[in-house]
């Protein structure tokens, strides 16, 4: 006899009732007597419904060929502290295994809270690393925008001089080049967002993961790209606004 998870039931029997049907596990044939309630993924991304539960002795004798027990899963009541439960399990295991007080444990008890903290620390490190990469990319992209705008100002020096000579104000010239820098960075932002969405869709399909579309994140990325254009486009725009009209008209 065996009990199967919801994923196994869905993959093998679809919408049918698997209870009473026999399945084969390697050399062992077992009759399904029940289906576990769906639990979904664990904190580590593992499918908790992709499993088959059999009696311990049947697994040891007919599948494993030994009496070893590799892991024991224990669930604590919500009113109990997991740290306290862990301490009690360690004491019980040392007593059952007859381990001397001065000897080290020959087993390991892992608390899900500790695992969650480790995963959180690893996620934080990965986030910081990705943030550093993104910051370097933004600086490099911003410098590129600034260089393009500086070249643009140099090539249009005579045009700027004509505008200033016929009455254009310095702030109007400044605003013009700031808008051009924002448009340039925004176009790059749109292309980057499009490439990111396309890559995410392909990756989720390849890994059979759900694709989550978050408009707020996209709007934030779009606004940030415009902010980069303003930040790195200000110097070329300021240079254009400070040009002397007479000197600009003489520029060849």
Secondary structure, DSSP 8 states (H G I E B T S, - for coil): -EEE-HHHHHHHHTTS--TT-EEEETTEEEEEEEE-----B-TTS-BTTS-EEE-HHHHIIIIISS-----------TTS-HHHHHHHHHHHHHHHTT--TTS--SS----HHHHHHHHHHHHHHHHHHHHHHHHHHHHHHHHHHHHHHHHHHHHTHHHHHHHHHTT--HHHHHHHHHHHHHHHHHHHHHHHHHHHHHHHHHHHHHHT------HHHHHHHHHHHHHHHHHHHHHHHHHHHT--HHHHHH--
